[in-house]
Amino acid sequence: MYTRCAIFEGQITPGREDEFFQAVEERLLPLWKQMPHAEAVRVLRAVRHDPDAPPVAMMQEIDYPSLEAIDEALASPIRTQARAVTEDIVKMFTGRFYHIVYKRQAGS
């Protein structure tokens, strides 16, 4: 099992947090769930940070069965659609977002 994680490091425009997460839920989540081979999709909203932690506002995780499945998803038209929506939504966000792929080593 592999998880591709998007980390949104930065800050949502103050006062627009609920609008940001509503847009993610209504506009992006349905697209992410349509990604080829996606087995599970999670959106995590930060509520607390350690004092010395980077300011991560949100993380998105999509589970895939293989690295090849991730490559197929990234080459799909659904990803192109999701990127266009993301570009619109991040107008409410100052910072950067990037991706890390993890391989599950233990746990359920």
C-alpha positions in Angstrom: 0.0 0.0 0.0 1.3 3.4 -1.0 -0.1 6.8 0.2 0.4 10.0 -1.8 0.2 12.9 0.6 -0.3 16.5 -0.2 1.0 18.8 2.5 -0.3 22.4 2.6 2.3 24.3 4.5 1.3 27.9 5.2 -1.8 29.7 6.2 -5.3 30.0 5.0 -6.4 33.6 4.6 -7.7 34.6 8.1 -11.5 34.5 8.1 -11.7 32.2 5.1 -10.9 28.9 6.8 -14.4 27.5 6.6 -14.8 28.7 3.0 -11.5 27.0 2.1 -12.4 23.7 3.6 -15.9 23.8 2.2 -14.4 24.3 -1.3 -12.0 21.4 -0.7 -14.9 19.1 0.4 -17.3 20.1 -2.3 -15.0 20.7 -5.3 -11.8 18.7 -4.8 -12.8 15.7 -2.7 -15.2 14.3 -5.4 -12.4 14.6 -8.0 -9.8 13.0 -5.7 -12.2 10.1 -5.1 -12.4 9.6 -8.9 -8.6 9.3 -9.3 -7.8 5.9 -11.0 -6.9 3.2 -8.5 -7.6 5.4 -5.5 -8.6 3.1 -2.6 -9.1 5.7 0.1 -9.0 9.5 0.3 -8.6 11.5 3.5 -8.5 15.3 4.2 -6.9 16.3 7.5 -7.5 19.8 8.9 -4.8 20.9 11.4 -6.2 21.9 14.8 -3.0 22.0 16.9 0.7 22.2 16.2 3.8 21.6 18.4 5.4 25.0 19.1 8.3 24.3 16.7 6.3 22.6 14.0 5.9 24.1 10.5 2.5 25.7 9.9 0.7 22.8 8.1 -2.9 23.9 7.5 -4.1 20.7 5.8 -2.9 17.3 4.5 -4.6 15.2 1.9 -3.9 11.5 1.5 -4.8 9.1 -1.2 -4.1 5.4 -0.9 -3.0 3.4 -3.9 -2.1 -0.3 -4.4 1.2 0.4 -6.2 3.6 3.0 -7.5 2.4 2.2 -11.0 -1.1 3.0 -9.9 0.0 6.4 -8.6 1.7 7.0 -12.0 -1.5 6.2 -13.8 -3.5 8.5 -11.6 -1.1 11.3 -12.1 -1.3 10.9 -15.8 -5.1 10.9 -15.8 -7.5 13.7 -17.0 -9.0 13.7 -13.5 -5.7 15.0 -12.1 -5.7 17.8 -14.6 -9.2 18.8 -13.5 -8.2 18.6 -9.8 -5.1 20.7 -10.4 -7.2 23.5 -12.1 -9.6 23.5 -9.1 -6.7 23.5 -6.7 -5.2 26.5 -8.4 -8.5 28.4 -7.8 -8.9 27.3 -4.1 -5.3 28.1 -3.2 -6.1 31.7 -3.8 -7.3 31.6 -0.2 -3.9 30.1 0.9 -0.5 31.6 1.4 2.3 29.2 1.4 3.2 26.1 -0.6 2.0 22.6 -1.1 4.0 19.6 -2.1 3.6 15.8 -2.3 5.3 12.9 -0.6 4.6 9.2 -1.4 4.8 6.9 1.6 4.9 3.1 1.7 3.0 1.5 4.5 5.4 -0.5 6.6 3.2 -1.5 9.6 -0.3 -1.0 11.0 -3.7 -1.4 9.6 
